[in-house]
Amino acid sequence: MARAKISLIGGGQIGGVLAQLCALRELGDVVLFDIVENMPQGKMLDIAEVARVDQFDVNLKGTNSYADIAGSDIVIVTAGLPRKPGMSRDDLLGVNAKIMKQVSEGIKQYAPESFVIIISNPLDAMVTLCQKITGFPPERVMGQAGVLDSNRFCSFIAWELGVSVRDVNAMVLGGHGDTMVPIVRYANVNGIPVMEQLVRKYGEAKAKEVMTAMVERTKMAGGEVVKLLGNGSAFYSPASSAIAMAEAILRDQKRVLPTCALLKGEFGVDNYYVGVPCILGAGGIEGIMEFELDAEEQALFDNSVAAVKGLIDELPSILP
Ligand code: A3D
């Protein structure tokens, strides 16, 4: 049986880690595309030359030609600028929208049957643009943000409670910006409510403070890494998160992962891309798992959607 083919558009920090993870997990043959000459070829040669040590059998190719992505099953896009300290993701809109236009045209022409996972920021606007330009069905065009944001929230909870992060379940919904919405009410450790554990540990008032601090840290977690790195943004964590999504599709796992998906009335949103729990399998986004938000959560979610709408409204002036 033919191996799957995964193309990575953007061979920078995240692109390189994506390529290595695809190889280590033998997800399929990998093409790494970038506009910088020789760099993607160099990165792929570097990874390929350790195949014996890491024991993988996949073909790796670096390229500057879109023709090489032909026949891709999945395309993961990281092309675009990352933010610098002090910048918000939204500050990247103007420059990255132009890059996303080129990239989407390349994917449309050379990989018309592919599933596309966008990582470039500002995430929700970039996914919207890619779906519009490719014209692919929405279940084939999605964004990675929620897997990472949710994992960050889970990590903070695990560290606070001193438990394995593998037993923590918590989700972050909404747009991938400062308005994202960590859902506190359903955060649990193997089904045990996190809030109840915090109240037992600290009492009611302090428990709320501790949870609020974790929620705020989650919302600002990308910026925390940007500040520490001094140059560029998180790259290991978004790469692993996108690989979880790609693997769910390639192996038809039916995983329920927070995904930036086009909503058609779910959660009260019509025709906008934002992060919600989705079932990912061989059909891409096979379903959206809608659930009842309480009034406060809905207000926070609506606020986050409004921020995404604000960015989408700016797109026509950037790409007339
Ligand atoms: P970086 O290391 O700069 O890599 C980006 C690559 O894109 C570079 O190698 C560029 O040469 C390449 N590029 C630029 N223009 C084009 C083009 N027209 N066609 C093809 N390639 C091009 O950045 P990075 O890998 O650290 O980050 C990539 C993107 O991901 C940025 O927009 C980040 O803001 C974003 N990001 C998203 C998350 C999410 O969780 C959503 C997390 C972290 C970073």
Residues whose N, C-alpha, C, O or C-beta is under 5 A from the ligand:
A	BS01	A3D	G10 G11 G12 Q13 I14 G15 F33 D34 I35 V36 T78 A79 G80 L81 P82 R83 I99 Q102 I119 S120 N121 L123 Q144 A145 L148 S233 A234 F235 P238
